[in-house]
Amino acid sequence: MTDNGEVDCRELVELLADYLAGELPRDQAELLEWHLEGCRPCVAFVNTYRGTIRVAQTLAGVEMPVELKQRLVSFLKSSSRA
């Protein structure tokens, strides 16, 4: 939280998962909501985040194609070496 007791954009991102899960203390949730009232970029970010959650939930039962899984594992291994 900033010195004046407000939530800034970076803090909103850090608190967002807890906020959407309803696990953020009420005073912090209110500060986050107050920030959202005046910050259009954060509103857009929250909407995108919520949309991502919805899409991920619908994909939970979808099996990843074997080729895609192999490419992803290969990419992650090469990225971790770099």
HTML snippet that shows the backbone in 3Dmol.js (N, CA, C, O; Angstrom):
<script src="https://3Dmol.org/build/3Dmol-min.js"></script>
<div id="view" style="width:600px;height:400px;position:relative"></div>
<script>
const pdb = `
ATOM      1  N   MET A   1       0.832  -1.178   0.000  1.00  0.00           N
ATOM      2  CA  MET A   1       0.000   0.000   0.000  1.00  0.00           C
ATOM      3  C   MET A   1       0.879   1.245   0.000  1.00  0.00           C
ATOM      4  O   MET A   1       1.947   1.253   0.612  1.00  0.00           O
ATOM      5  N   THR A   2       0.444   2.272  -0.670  1.00  0.00           N
ATOM      6  CA  THR A   2       1.210   3.505  -0.718  1.00  0.00           C
ATOM      7  C   THR A   2       1.190   4.183   0.648  1.00  0.00           C
ATOM      8  O   THR A   2       0.441   3.792   1.543  1.00  0.00           O
ATOM      9  N   ASP A   3       2.025   5.202   0.788  1.00  0.00           N
ATOM     10  CA  ASP A   3       2.111   5.923   2.063  1.00  0.00           C
ATOM     11  C   ASP A   3       0.775   6.538   2.481  1.00  0.00           C
ATOM     12  O   ASP A   3       0.504   6.688   3.672  1.00  0.00           O
ATOM     13  N   ASN A   4      -0.055   6.890   1.503  1.00  0.00           N
ATOM     14  CA  ASN A   4      -1.335   7.513   1.838  1.00  0.00           C
ATOM     15  C   ASN A   4      -2.464   6.487   1.971  1.00  0.00           C
ATOM     16  O   ASN A   4      -3.636   6.863   1.984  1.00  0.00           O
ATOM     17  N   GLY A   5      -2.125   5.193   2.072  1.00  0.00           N
ATOM     18  CA  GLY A   5      -3.121   4.160   2.310  1.00  0.00           C
ATOM     19  C   GLY A   5      -3.900   3.736   1.089  1.00  0.00           C
ATOM     20  O   GLY A   5      -4.951   3.108   1.217  1.00  0.00           O
ATOM     21  N   GLU A   6      -3.410   4.066  -0.099  1.00  0.00           N
ATOM     22  CA  GLU A   6      -4.088   3.684  -1.323  1.00  0.00           C
ATOM     23  C   GLU A   6      -3.402   2.483  -1.957  1.00  0.00           C
ATOM     24  O   GLU A   6      -2.242   2.191  -1.668  1.00  0.00           O
ATOM     25  N   VAL A   7      -4.127   1.797  -2.816  1.00  0.00           N
ATOM     26  CA  VAL A   7      -3.571   0.699  -3.598  1.00  0.00           C
ATOM     27  C   VAL A   7      -3.144   1.273  -4.941  1.00  0.00           C
ATOM     28  O   VAL A   7      -3.917   1.970  -5.598  1.00  0.00           O
ATOM     29  N   ASP A   8      -1.890   0.974  -5.356  1.00  0.00           N
ATOM     30  CA  ASP A   8      -1.479   1.419  -6.684  1.00  0.00           C
ATOM     31  C   ASP A   8      -1.633   0.258  -7.670  1.00  0.00           C
ATOM     32  O   ASP A   8      -2.014  -0.845  -7.277  1.00  0.00           O
ATOM     33  N   CYS A   9      -1.342   0.502  -8.926  1.00  0.00           N
ATOM     34  CA  CYS A   9      -1.560  -0.499  -9.977  1.00  0.00           C
ATOM     35  C   CYS A   9      -0.764  -1.777  -9.719  1.00  0.00           C
ATOM     36  O   CYS A   9      -1.293  -2.875  -9.895  1.00  0.00           O
ATOM     37  N   ARG A  10       0.472  -1.656  -9.315  1.00  0.00           N
ATOM     38  CA  ARG A  10       1.306  -2.839  -9.064  1.00  0.00           C
ATOM     39  C   ARG A  10       0.720  -3.684  -7.932  1.00  0.00           C
ATOM     40  O   ARG A  10       0.679  -4.911  -8.024  1.00  0.00           O
ATOM     41  N   GLU A  11       0.276  -3.033  -6.884  1.00  0.00           N
ATOM     42  CA  GLU A  11      -0.314  -3.762  -5.758  1.00  0.00           C
ATOM     43  C   GLU A  11      -1.622  -4.437  -6.161  1.00  0.00           C
ATOM     44  O   GLU A  11      -1.923  -5.539  -5.702  1.00  0.00           O
ATOM     45  N   LEU A  12      -2.397  -3.777  -7.015  1.00  0.00           N
ATOM     46  CA  LEU A  12      -3.635  -4.373  -7.495  1.00  0.00           C
ATOM     47  C   LEU A  12      -3.339  -5.703  -8.166  1.00  0.00           C
ATOM     48  O   LEU A  12      -4.034  -6.690  -7.925  1.00  0.00           O
ATOM     49  N   VAL A  13      -2.323  -5.737  -8.997  1.00  0.00           N
ATOM     50  CA  VAL A  13      -1.956  -6.975  -9.688  1.00  0.00           C
ATOM     51  C   VAL A  13      -1.570  -8.049  -8.680  1.00  0.00           C
ATOM     52  O   VAL A  13      -1.950  -9.210  -8.830  1.00  0.00           O
ATOM     53  N   GLU A  14      -0.822  -7.669  -7.662  1.00  0.00           N
ATOM     54  CA  GLU A  14      -0.385  -8.627  -6.652  1.00  0.00           C
ATOM     55  C   GLU A  14      -1.539  -9.165  -5.810  1.00  0.00           C
ATOM     56  O   GLU A  14      -1.495 -10.310  -5.361  1.00  0.00           O
ATOM     57  N   LEU A  15      -2.566  -8.353  -5.596  1.00  0.00           N
ATOM     58  CA  LEU A  15      -3.690  -8.728  -4.733  1.00  0.00           C
ATOM     59  C   LEU A  15      -4.868  -9.333  -5.494  1.00  0.00           C
ATOM     60  O   LEU A  15      -5.810  -9.833  -4.879  1.00  0.00           O
ATOM     61  N   LEU A  16      -4.823  -9.293  -6.805  1.00  0.00           N
ATOM     62  CA  LEU A  16      -5.998  -9.624  -7.608  1.00  0.00           C
ATOM     63  C   LEU A  16      -6.501 -11.050  -7.411  1.00  0.00           C
ATOM     64  O   LEU A  16      -7.708 -11.256  -7.289  1.00  0.00           O
ATOM     65  N   ALA A  17      -5.625 -12.025  -7.377  1.00  0.00           N
ATOM     66  CA  ALA A  17      -6.074 -13.417  -7.219  1.00  0.00           C
ATOM     67  C   ALA A  17      -6.834 -13.589  -5.904  1.00  0.00           C
ATOM     68  O   ALA A  17      -7.894 -14.216  -5.877  1.00  0.00           O
ATOM     69  N   ASP A  18      -6.300 -13.040  -4.822  1.00  0.00           N
ATOM     70  CA  ASP A  18      -6.977 -13.133  -3.520  1.00  0.00           C
ATOM     71  C   ASP A  18      -8.305 -12.373  -3.543  1.00  0.00           C
ATOM     72  O   ASP A  18      -9.292 -12.824  -2.962  1.00  0.00           O
ATOM     73  N   TYR A  19      -8.327 -11.229  -4.209  1.00  0.00           N
ATOM     74  CA  TYR A  19      -9.548 -10.431  -4.300  1.00  0.00           C
ATOM     75  C   TYR A  19     -10.646 -11.207  -5.014  1.00  0.00           C
ATOM     76  O   TYR A  19     -11.772 -11.293  -4.524  1.00  0.00           O
ATOM     77  N   LEU A  20     -10.318 -11.774  -6.175  1.00  0.00           N
ATOM     78  CA  LEU A  20     -11.325 -12.493  -6.948  1.00  0.00           C
ATOM     79  C   LEU A  20     -11.779 -13.778  -6.252  1.00  0.00           C
ATOM     80  O   LEU A  20     -12.900 -14.240  -6.462  1.00  0.00           O
ATOM     81  N   ALA A  21     -10.918 -14.344  -5.437  1.00  0.00           N
ATOM     82  CA  ALA A  21     -11.281 -15.548  -4.679  1.00  0.00           C
ATOM     83  C   ALA A  21     -12.056 -15.202  -3.417  1.00  0.00           C
ATOM     84  O   ALA A  21     -12.515 -16.100  -2.710  1.00  0.00           O
ATOM     85  N   GLY A  22     -12.210 -13.911  -3.121  1.00  0.00           N
ATOM     86  CA  GLY A  22     -12.921 -13.488  -1.921  1.00  0.00           C
ATOM     87  C   GLY A  22     -12.111 -13.685  -0.654  1.00  0.00           C
ATOM     88  O   GLY A  22     -12.672 -13.770   0.438  1.00  0.00           O
ATOM     89  N   GLU A  23     -10.783 -13.757  -0.795  1.00  0.00           N
ATOM     90  CA  GLU A  23      -9.915 -14.021   0.350  1.00  0.00           C
ATOM     91  C   GLU A  23      -9.164 -12.795   0.844  1.00  0.00           C
ATOM     92  O   GLU A  23      -8.341 -12.896   1.753  1.00  0.00           O
ATOM     93  N   LEU A  24      -9.436 -11.657   0.262  1.00  0.00           N
ATOM     94  CA  LEU A  24      -8.765 -10.428   0.658  1.00  0.00           C
ATOM     95  C   LEU A  24      -9.525  -9.800   1.824  1.00  0.00           C
ATOM     96  O   LEU A  24     -10.754  -9.730   1.787  1.00  0.00           O
ATOM     97  N   PRO A  25      -8.816  -9.343   2.857  1.00  0.00           N
ATOM     98  CA  PRO A  25      -9.506  -8.664   3.959  1.00  0.00           C
ATOM     99  C   PRO A  25     -10.350  -7.502   3.425  1.00  0.00           C
ATOM    100  O   PRO A  25      -9.963  -6.832   2.468  1.00  0.00           O
ATOM    101  N   ARG A  26     -11.482  -7.276   4.041  1.00  0.00           N
ATOM    102  CA  ARG A  26     -12.456  -6.287   3.548  1.00  0.00           C
ATOM    103  C   ARG A  26     -11.846  -4.899   3.359  1.00  0.00           C
ATOM    104  O   ARG A  26     -12.162  -4.225   2.379  1.00  0.00           O
ATOM    105  N   ASP A  27     -10.987  -4.458   4.268  1.00  0.00           N
ATOM    106  CA  ASP A  27     -10.412  -3.119   4.122  1.00  0.00           C
ATOM    107  C   ASP A  27      -9.527  -3.034   2.871  1.00  0.00           C
ATOM    108  O   ASP A  27      -9.542  -2.021   2.172  1.00  0.00           O
ATOM    109  N   GLN A  28      -8.762  -4.086   2.591  1.00  0.00           N
ATOM    110  CA  GLN A  28      -7.933  -4.086   1.379  1.00  0.00           C
ATOM    111  C   GLN A  28      -8.800  -4.197   0.129  1.00  0.00           C
ATOM    112  O   GLN A  28      -8.513  -3.563  -0.887  1.00  0.00           O
ATOM    113  N   ALA A  29      -9.851  -4.995   0.202  1.00  0.00           N
ATOM    114  CA  ALA A  29     -10.761  -5.137  -0.934  1.00  0.00           C
ATOM    115  C   ALA A  29     -11.405  -3.795  -1.273  1.00  0.00           C
ATOM    116  O   ALA A  29     -11.550  -3.452  -2.446  1.00  0.00           O
ATOM    117  N   GLU A  30     -11.787  -3.046  -0.259  1.00  0.00           N
ATOM    118  CA  GLU A  30     -12.393  -1.734  -0.492  1.00  0.00           C
ATOM    119  C   GLU A  30     -11.404  -0.766  -1.131  1.00  0.00           C
ATOM    120  O   GLU A  30     -11.776   0.010  -2.012  1.00  0.00           O
ATOM    121  N   LEU A  31     -10.145  -0.806  -0.692  1.00  0.00           N
ATOM    122  CA  LEU A  31      -9.124   0.051  -1.307  1.00  0.00           C
ATOM    123  C   LEU A  31      -8.889  -0.342  -2.764  1.00  0.00           C
ATOM    124  O   LEU A  31      -8.721   0.519  -3.627  1.00  0.00           O
ATOM    125  N   LEU A  32      -8.880  -1.633  -3.026  1.00  0.00           N
ATOM    126  CA  LEU A  32      -8.700  -2.112  -4.394  1.00  0.00           C
ATOM    127  C   LEU A  32      -9.872  -1.662  -5.264  1.00  0.00           C
ATOM    128  O   LEU A  32      -9.670  -1.204  -6.389  1.00  0.00           O
ATOM    129  N   GLU A  33     -11.083  -1.789  -4.755  1.00  0.00           N
ATOM    130  CA  GLU A  33     -12.269  -1.359  -5.493  1.00  0.00           C
ATOM    131  C   GLU A  33     -12.248   0.145  -5.738  1.00  0.00           C
ATOM    132  O   GLU A  33     -12.640   0.608  -6.809  1.00  0.00           O
ATOM    133  N   TRP A  34     -11.797   0.894  -4.763  1.00  0.00           N
ATOM    134  CA  TRP A  34     -11.690   2.343  -4.929  1.00  0.00           C
ATOM    135  C   TRP A  34     -10.699   2.671  -6.041  1.00  0.00           C
ATOM    136  O   TRP A  34     -10.944   3.566  -6.850  1.00  0.00           O
ATOM    137  N   HIS A  35      -9.590   1.952  -6.082  1.00  0.00           N
ATOM    138  CA  HIS A  35      -8.602   2.157  -7.153  1.00  0.00           C
ATOM    139  C   HIS A  35      -9.227   1.856  -8.512  1.00  0.00           C
ATOM    140  O   HIS A  35      -9.013   2.591  -9.476  1.00  0.00           O
ATOM    141  N   LEU A  36      -9.998   0.777  -8.584  1.00  0.00           N
ATOM    142  CA  LEU A  36     -10.616   0.388  -9.851  1.00  0.00           C
ATOM    143  C   LEU A  36     -11.607   1.439 -10.355  1.00  0.00           C
ATOM    144  O   LEU A  36     -11.804   1.573 -11.563  1.00  0.00           O
ATOM    145  N   GLU A  37     -12.225   2.175  -9.450  1.00  0.00           N
ATOM    146  CA  GLU A  37     -13.176   3.208  -9.863  1.00  0.00           C
ATOM    147  C   GLU A  37     -12.506   4.307 -10.675  1.00  0.00           C
ATOM    148  O   GLU A  37     -13.158   4.967 -11.484  1.00  0.00           O
ATOM    149  N   GLY A  38     -11.209   4.508 -10.463  1.00  0.00           N
ATOM    150  CA  GLY A  38     -10.540   5.603 -11.150  1.00  0.00           C
ATOM    151  C   GLY A  38      -9.418   5.199 -12.080  1.00  0.00           C
ATOM    152  O   GLY A  38      -8.686   6.064 -12.561  1.00  0.00           O
ATOM    153  N   CYS A  39      -9.254   3.898 -12.353  1.00  0.00           N
ATOM    154  CA  CYS A  39      -8.119   3.462 -13.168  1.00  0.00           C
ATOM    155  C   CYS A  39      -8.592   2.531 -14.279  1.00  0.00           C
ATOM    156  O   CYS A  39      -8.747   1.327 -14.072  1.00  0.00           O
ATOM    157  N   ARG A  40      -8.815   3.096 -15.445  1.00  0.00           N
ATOM    158  CA  ARG A  40      -9.316   2.317 -16.574  1.00  0.00           C
ATOM    159  C   ARG A  40      -8.363   1.205 -17.001  1.00  0.00           C
ATOM    160  O   ARG A  40      -8.834   0.119 -17.338  1.00  0.00           O
ATOM    161  N   PRO A  41      -7.031   1.421 -17.003  1.00  0.00           N
ATOM    162  CA  PRO A  41      -6.129   0.317 -17.375  1.00  0.00           C
ATOM    163  C   PRO A  41      -6.263  -0.881 -16.424  1.00  0.00           C
ATOM    164  O   PRO A  41      -6.195  -2.030 -16.861  1.00  0.00           O
ATOM    165  N   CYS A  42      -6.450  -0.617 -15.144  1.00  0.00           N
ATOM    166  CA  CYS A  42      -6.618  -1.718 -14.191  1.00  0.00           C
ATOM    167  C   CYS A  42      -7.954  -2.426 -14.389  1.00  0.00           C
ATOM    168  O   CYS A  42      -8.036  -3.645 -14.235  1.00  0.00           O
ATOM    169  N   VAL A  43      -8.994  -1.681 -14.728  1.00  0.00           N
ATOM    170  CA  VAL A  43     -10.292  -2.296 -15.022  1.00  0.00           C
ATOM    171  C   VAL A  43     -10.140  -3.237 -16.209  1.00  0.00           C
ATOM    172  O   VAL A  43     -10.651  -4.357 -16.185  1.00  0.00           O
ATOM    173  N   ALA A  44      -9.444  -2.790 -17.242  1.00  0.00           N
ATOM    174  CA  ALA A  44      -9.215  -3.638 -18.416  1.00  0.00           C
ATOM    175  C   ALA A  44      -8.418  -4.882 -18.028  1.00  0.00           C
ATOM    176  O   ALA A  44      -8.718  -5.983 -18.490  1.00  0.00           O
ATOM    177  N   PHE A  45      -7.409  -4.708 -17.185  1.00  0.00           N
ATOM    178  CA  PHE A  45      -6.603  -5.841 -16.739  1.00  0.00           C
ATOM    179  C   PHE A  45      -7.452  -6.843 -15.958  1.00  0.00           C
ATOM    180  O   PHE A  45      -7.354  -8.049 -16.184  1.00  0.00           O
ATOM    181  N   VAL A  46      -8.283  -6.347 -15.043  1.00  0.00           N
ATOM    182  CA  VAL A  46      -9.139  -7.225 -14.241  1.00  0.00           C
ATOM    183  C   VAL A  46     -10.106  -7.991 -15.145  1.00  0.00           C
ATOM    184  O   VAL A  46     -10.318  -9.188 -14.951  1.00  0.00           O
ATOM    185  N   ASN A  47     -10.685  -7.317 -16.116  1.00  0.00           N
ATOM    186  CA  ASN A  47     -11.614  -7.987 -17.028  1.00  0.00           C
ATOM    187  C   ASN A  47     -10.909  -9.071 -17.836  1.00  0.00           C
ATOM    188  O   ASN A  47     -11.463 -10.150 -18.048  1.00  0.00           O
ATOM    189  N   THR A  48      -9.700  -8.789 -18.284  1.00  0.00           N
ATOM    190  CA  THR A  48      -8.920  -9.782 -19.022  1.00  0.00           C
ATOM    191  C   THR A  48      -8.569 -10.960 -18.119  1.00  0.00           C
ATOM    192  O   THR A  48      -8.643 -12.114 -18.542  1.00  0.00           O
ATOM    193  N   TYR A  49      -8.192 -10.675 -16.891  1.00  0.00           N
ATOM    194  CA  TYR A  49      -7.844 -11.708 -15.916  1.00  0.00           C
ATOM    195  C   TYR A  49      -9.045 -12.613 -15.658  1.00  0.00           C
ATOM    196  O   TYR A  49      -8.915 -13.837 -15.645  1.00  0.00           O
ATOM    197  N   ARG A  50     -10.210 -12.010 -15.453  1.00  0.00           N
ATOM    198  CA  ARG A  50     -11.426 -12.791 -15.231  1.00  0.00           C
ATOM    199  C   ARG A  50     -11.737 -13.669 -16.449  1.00  0.00           C
ATOM    200  O   ARG A  50     -12.114 -14.832 -16.308  1.00  0.00           O
ATOM    201  N   GLY A  51     -11.574 -13.097 -17.641  1.00  0.00           N
ATOM    202  CA  GLY A  51     -11.810 -13.861 -18.867  1.00  0.00           C
ATOM    203  C   GLY A  51     -10.854 -15.031 -18.997  1.00  0.00           C
ATOM    204  O   GLY A  51     -11.241 -16.113 -19.439  1.00  0.00           O
ATOM    205  N   THR A  52      -9.618 -14.817 -18.614  1.00  0.00           N
ATOM    206  CA  THR A  52      -8.625 -15.888 -18.651  1.00  0.00           C
ATOM    207  C   THR A  52      -9.016 -17.012 -17.708  1.00  0.00           C
ATOM    208  O   THR A  52      -8.879 -18.186 -18.053  1.00  0.00           O
ATOM    209  N   ILE A  53      -9.495 -16.673 -16.540  1.00  0.00           N
ATOM    210  CA  ILE A  53      -9.941 -17.674 -15.573  1.00  0.00           C
ATOM    211  C   ILE A  53     -11.092 -18.487 -16.154  1.00  0.00           C
ATOM    212  O   ILE A  53     -11.105 -19.714 -16.054  1.00  0.00           O
ATOM    213  N   ARG A  54     -12.063 -17.797 -16.764  1.00  0.00           N
ATOM    214  CA  ARG A  54     -13.212 -18.500 -17.350  1.00  0.00           C
ATOM    215  C   ARG A  54     -12.768 -19.471 -18.443  1.00  0.00           C
ATOM    216  O   ARG A  54     -13.227 -20.612 -18.490  1.00  0.00           O
ATOM    217  N   VAL A  55     -11.883 -19.019 -19.312  1.00  0.00           N
ATOM    218  CA  VAL A  55     -11.405 -19.874 -20.401  1.00  0.00           C
ATOM    219  C   VAL A  55     -10.639 -21.069 -19.845  1.00  0.00           C
ATOM    220  O   VAL A  55     -10.833 -22.199 -20.294  1.00  0.00           O
ATOM    221  N   ALA A  56      -9.776 -20.821 -18.875  1.00  0.00           N
ATOM    222  CA  ALA A  56      -8.993 -21.907 -18.280  1.00  0.00           C
ATOM    223  C   ALA A  56      -9.908 -22.942 -17.623  1.00  0.00           C
ATOM    224  O   ALA A  56      -9.629 -24.140 -17.685  1.00  0.00           O
ATOM    225  N   GLN A  57     -10.981 -22.498 -17.005  1.00  0.00           N
ATOM    226  CA  GLN A  57     -11.906 -23.434 -16.372  1.00  0.00           C
ATOM    227  C   GLN A  57     -12.613 -24.306 -17.404  1.00  0.00           C
ATOM    228  O   GLN A  57     -12.882 -25.478 -17.142  1.00  0.00           O
ATOM    229  N   THR A  58     -12.914 -23.749 -18.568  1.00  0.00           N
ATOM    230  CA  THR A  58     -13.575 -24.547 -19.600  1.00  0.00           C
ATOM    231  C   THR A  58     -12.607 -25.542 -20.239  1.00  0.00           C
ATOM    232  O   THR A  58     -13.026 -26.572 -20.765  1.00  0.00           O
ATOM    233  N   LEU A  59     -11.323 -25.232 -20.191  1.00  0.00           N
ATOM    234  CA  LEU A  59     -10.329 -26.122 -20.791  1.00  0.00           C
ATOM    235  C   LEU A  59      -9.843 -27.203 -19.838  1.00  0.00           C
ATOM    236  O   LEU A  59      -9.087 -28.086 -20.242  1.00  0.00           O
ATOM    237  N   ALA A  60     -10.256 -27.150 -18.607  1.00  0.00           N
ATOM    238  CA  ALA A  60      -9.770 -28.100 -17.604  1.00  0.00           C
ATOM    239  C   ALA A  60     -10.001 -29.541 -18.026  1.00  0.00           C
ATOM    240  O   ALA A  60      -9.186 -30.406 -17.704  1.00  0.00           O
ATOM    241  N   GLY A  61     -11.069 -29.823 -18.724  1.00  0.00           N
ATOM    242  CA  GLY A  61     -11.380 -31.192 -19.132  1.00  0.00           C
ATOM    243  C   GLY A  61     -10.879 -31.560 -20.511  1.00  0.00           C
ATOM    244  O   GLY A  61     -11.139 -32.665 -20.986  1.00  0.00           O
ATOM    245  N   VAL A  62     -10.158 -30.648 -21.170  1.00  0.00           N
ATOM    246  CA  VAL A  62      -9.675 -30.897 -22.523  1.00  0.00           C
ATOM    247  C   VAL A  62      -8.262 -31.454 -22.457  1.00  0.00           C
ATOM    248  O   VAL A  62      -7.392 -30.892 -21.792  1.00  0.00           O
ATOM    249  N   GLU A  63      -8.042 -32.563 -23.153  1.00  0.00           N
ATOM    250  CA  GLU A  63      -6.722 -33.186 -23.192  1.00  0.00           C
ATOM    251  C   GLU A  63      -5.817 -32.435 -24.165  1.00  0.00           C
ATOM    252  O   GLU A  63      -6.213 -32.147 -25.294  1.00  0.00           O
ATOM    253  N   MET A  64      -4.606 -32.122 -23.725  1.00  0.00           N
ATOM    254  CA  MET A  64      -3.643 -31.435 -24.579  1.00  0.00           C
ATOM    255  C   MET A  64      -3.112 -32.418 -25.622  1.00  0.00           C
ATOM    256  O   MET A  64      -2.729 -33.536 -25.278  1.00  0.00           O
ATOM    257  N   PRO A  65      -3.087 -32.012 -26.893  1.00  0.00           N
ATOM    258  CA  PRO A  65      -2.529 -32.891 -27.924  1.00  0.00           C
ATOM    259  C   PRO A  65      -1.074 -33.255 -27.600  1.00  0.00           C
ATOM    260  O   PRO A  65      -0.316 -32.422 -27.103  1.00  0.00           O
ATOM    261  N   VAL A  66      -0.693 -34.502 -27.884  1.00  0.00           N
ATOM    262  CA  VAL A  66       0.633 -35.012 -27.547  1.00  0.00           C
ATOM    263  C   VAL A  66       1.728 -34.141 -28.171  1.00  0.00           C
ATOM    264  O   VAL A  66       2.705 -33.808 -27.501  1.00  0.00           O
ATOM    265  N   GLU A  67       1.576 -33.773 -29.433  1.00  0.00           N
ATOM    266  CA  GLU A  67       2.596 -32.963 -30.105  1.00  0.00           C
ATOM    267  C   GLU A  67       2.767 -31.614 -29.412  1.00  0.00           C
ATOM    268  O   GLU A  67       3.894 -31.156 -29.223  1.00  0.00           O
ATOM    269  N   LEU A  68       1.690 -30.990 -29.041  1.00  0.00           N
ATOM    270  CA  LEU A  68       1.764 -29.699 -28.346  1.00  0.00           C
ATOM    271  C   LEU A  68       2.443 -29.860 -26.992  1.00  0.00           C
ATOM    272  O   LEU A  68       3.257 -29.024 -26.597  1.00  0.00           O
ATOM    273  N   LYS A  69       2.112 -30.921 -26.292  1.00  0.00           N
ATOM    274  CA  LYS A  69       2.721 -31.182 -24.995  1.00  0.00           C
ATOM    275  C   LYS A  69       4.234 -31.361 -25.134  1.00  0.00           C
ATOM    276  O   LYS A  69       4.998 -30.826 -24.330  1.00  0.00           O
ATOM    277  N   GLN A  70       4.662 -32.102 -26.139  1.00  0.00           N
ATOM    278  CA  GLN A  70       6.089 -32.323 -26.369  1.00  0.00           C
ATOM    279  C   GLN A  70       6.799 -31.008 -26.708  1.00  0.00           C
ATOM    280  O   GLN A  70       7.895 -30.746 -26.213  1.00  0.00           O
ATOM    281  N   ARG A  71       6.176 -30.190 -27.545  1.00  0.00           N
ATOM    282  CA  ARG A  71       6.772 -28.899 -27.917  1.00  0.00           C
ATOM    283  C   ARG A  71       6.872 -27.982 -26.705  1.00  0.00           C
ATOM    284  O   ARG A  71       7.868 -27.277 -26.538  1.00  0.00           O
ATOM    285  N   LEU A  72       5.854 -27.988 -25.867  1.00  0.00           N
ATOM    286  CA  LEU A  72       5.853 -27.146 -24.669  1.00  0.00           C
ATOM    287  C   LEU A  72       6.957 -27.574 -23.707  1.00  0.00           C
ATOM    288  O   LEU A  72       7.688 -26.733 -23.183  1.00  0.00           O
ATOM    289  N   VAL A  73       7.078 -28.866 -23.477  1.00  0.00           N
ATOM    290  CA  VAL A  73       8.122 -29.374 -22.583  1.00  0.00           C
ATOM    291  C   VAL A  73       9.494 -29.012 -23.133  1.00  0.00           C
ATOM    292  O   VAL A  73      10.371 -28.584 -22.383  1.00  0.00           O
ATOM    293  N   SER A  74       9.682 -29.180 -24.430  1.00  0.00           N
ATOM    294  CA  SER A  74      10.951 -28.846 -25.067  1.00  0.00           C
ATOM    295  C   SER A  74      11.269 -27.362 -24.906  1.00  0.00           C
ATOM    296  O   SER A  74      12.398 -26.991 -24.584  1.00  0.00           O
ATOM    297  N   PHE A  75      10.277 -26.530 -25.131  1.00  0.00           N
ATOM    298  CA  PHE A  75      10.463 -25.081 -24.991  1.00  0.00           C
ATOM    299  C   PHE A  75      10.826 -24.710 -23.553  1.00  0.00           C
ATOM    300  O   PHE A  75      11.743 -23.920 -23.326  1.00  0.00           O
ATOM    301  N   LEU A  76      10.115 -25.275 -22.595  1.00  0.00           N
ATOM    302  CA  LEU A  76      10.387 -24.957 -21.194  1.00  0.00           C
ATOM    303  C   LEU A  76      11.789 -25.411 -20.770  1.00  0.00           C
ATOM    304  O   LEU A  76      12.467 -24.715 -20.015  1.00  0.00           O
ATOM    305  N   LYS A  77      12.219 -26.578 -21.258  1.00  0.00           N
ATOM    306  CA  LYS A  77      13.563 -27.060 -20.934  1.00  0.00           C
ATOM    307  C   LYS A  77      14.616 -26.133 -21.526  1.00  0.00           C
ATOM    308  O   LYS A  77      15.594 -25.806 -20.854  1.00  0.00           O
ATOM    309  N   SER A  78      14.433 -25.705 -22.771  1.00  0.00           N
ATOM    310  CA  SER A  78      15.405 -24.829 -23.399  1.00  0.00           C
ATOM    311  C   SER A  78      15.414 -23.438 -22.755  1.00  0.00           C
ATOM    312  O   SER A  78      16.459 -22.793 -22.675  1.00  0.00           O
ATOM    313  N   SER A  79      14.255 -22.987 -22.301  1.00  0.00           N
ATOM    314  CA  SER A  79      14.165 -21.685 -21.632  1.00  0.00           C
ATOM    315  C   SER A  79      14.841 -21.697 -20.271  1.00  0.00           C
ATOM    316  O   SER A  79      15.448 -20.709 -19.858  1.00  0.00           O
ATOM    317  N   SER A  80      14.730 -22.828 -19.580  1.00  0.00           N
ATOM    318  CA  SER A  80      15.324 -22.896 -18.241  1.00  0.00           C
ATOM    319  C   SER A  80      16.851 -22.959 -18.301  1.00  0.00           C
ATOM    320  O   SER A  80      17.528 -22.589 -17.342  1.00  0.00           O
ATOM    321  N   ARG A  81      17.388 -23.423 -19.416  1.00  0.00           N
ATOM    322  CA  ARG A  81      18.847 -23.467 -19.585  1.00  0.00           C
ATOM    323  C   ARG A  81      19.418 -22.084 -19.903  1.00  0.00           C
ATOM    324  O   ARG A  81      20.577 -21.795 -19.608  1.00  0.00           O
ATOM    325  N   ALA A  82      18.594 -21.248 -20.500  1.00  0.00           N
ATOM    326  CA  ALA A  82      19.076 -19.921 -20.928  1.00  0.00           C
ATOM    327  C   ALA A  82      19.204 -18.937 -19.815  1.00  0.00           C
ATOM    328  O   ALA A  82      19.597 -17.793 -20.044  1.00  0.00           O
TER     329      ALA A  82
END
`;
const viewer = $3Dmol.createViewer("view");
viewer.addModel(pdb, "pdb");
viewer.setStyle({}, {cartoon: {color: "spectrum"}});
viewer.zoomTo();
viewer.render();
</script>
